[in-house]
């Protein structure tokens, strides 16, 4: 029987601590929508999404109302576009992106992910066309998100693809210069991309997934922060073991909520439930910050010595609590550190406490990587590629997902502020150390580590 204390604690999580189901993401296989005629292809895509996702928002709102649990975002993730639109040129790919944008508006979802290519070992002609089409496709749409997987622990790092993507990122930033390069916030460059990640901008419907599936992303930085603060109020000076245990118990409760919503919604839609991703995804709202959790744990200035160790404790405890709560934990699950979306991280970056180098060290621990990091608009493609390659190296060597959402801000330099608004927040432009250009120009592929080849 559920204790009254547990009920009250759950209510407090939603009412006072910013706990929510951050996203319900419907994964849809679009392989059967391939057609040599781009108009027919677009029509098939819209018809299938309309059929499978047409009631996603209304059914989600019904579930949310029934349980009193807020669902913040509704999203769709599709099979990587480069797979099923391989016969089309750049103009055709842009038309497909706009068709995805139109259907997203029609059915009321926030974003559609999957304008993507997987090129970790090599790029097909379709992949190259998609990468070239990214600036126009993402720059001329409001809801379409893209990703490119350029590295994996089994294949190594495709340096040619990284340089090509970097050029597209710079062009995308220029096309959205009036919004401080915001178009780049809709593009993620991955190493070891997961097939079932429900969070944007990197969500896609990967190989081995069913025809259609419901994946849920639950977030609760504010819940974890208050749990740590209450522990300190009770004990005065808790040990790190006690802090880890408190975070695990909190992650357990949050994950159970996500699984409840996911299974109920999947049942109403008549499709399978996939995974619940417990990733602490912050927002600019005060009290909803991963940085505040680190401060509650005793890191007064985020970026100072001890920050990486504290993030390691947090990430491990979240993963363990989630794994104990559900056999369907997947996606990324851990802690995100998107600078512009986390007020405390953005402030630390503005003070100079948090550098790109320190962020890079922290990404060896967290769920993703250099996320929503603003860099000078005059950064060269080679320097941008070098930053991405460094992040990919961390993922490849450690068999974990890493990713970059780097935003070159046109016309702005180090120390100036880029403003995106809403959930995307604002952040200072961070200085970048150049100097790896000649290494990047060598091209080719960095081989997979030897331990990845044993199987």
Number of C-alpha atoms within 10 A of each C-alpha: 3 6 7 9 9 11 10 10 14 18 15 14 21 18 12 12 20 22 26 23 28 25 24 28 33 28 33 24 23 22 16 11 18 20 18 12 11 19 14 13 23 23 14 17 23 20 15 16 21 16 10 17 25 18 15 24 18 13 17 23 17 13 20 17 12 9 11 12 19 19 23 13 18 23 26 30 32 24 25 26 24 23 18 18 24 19 16 22 17 18 15 21 27 23 19 24 27 20 19 27 24 17 21 25 14 12 16 17 21 19 24 30 30 28 33 27 26 23 21 26 20 18 17 14 12 21 23 18 20 28 27 20 22 28 25 20 27 26 22 18 17 18 22 29 30 29 29 27 25 30 35 30 26 21 21 24 28 24 26 21 27 29 22 16 26 24 20 20 30 24 22 28 26 23 21 19 17 12 16 23 28 25 28 31 25 23 29 27 30 27 32 23 29 20 19 28 26 33 27 25 25 30 33 34 28 20 12 8 15 14 14 21 25 26 33 36 31 29 30 28 27 25 29 30 25 19 21 24 17 14 16 17 11 10 10 10 11 14 12 12 9 15 20 21 17 20 24 25 19 25 31 22 17 26 29 18 20 29 26 14 24 26 20 16 25 20 13 14 18 12 17 17 22 25 24 34 29 31 29 30 24 31 24 21 15 13 23 27 30 30 29 26 25 25 19 18 23 13 20 14 20 25 24 13 11 15 23 23 14 20 25 19 18 25 23 19 23 29 24 19 23 29 19 15 20 16 11 16 23 24 25 26 27 26 26 26 27 27 29 30 29 29 25 25 26 26 20 20 24 19 13 15 14 21 17 20 14 16 23 18 18 22 26 22 26 27 22 28 31 27 22 25 27 33 26 21 21 13 18 16 21 22 21 26 25 25 23 27 25 11 25 31 22 22 28 24 18 14 17 22 26 31 30 25 25 26 28 31 31 22 14 18 20 16 17 17 19 24 17 17 12 11 13 19 20 23 28 26 25 22 16 17 12 13 11 14 15 11 12 20 14 10 14 13 17 15 16 19 18 10 11 15 10 7 5
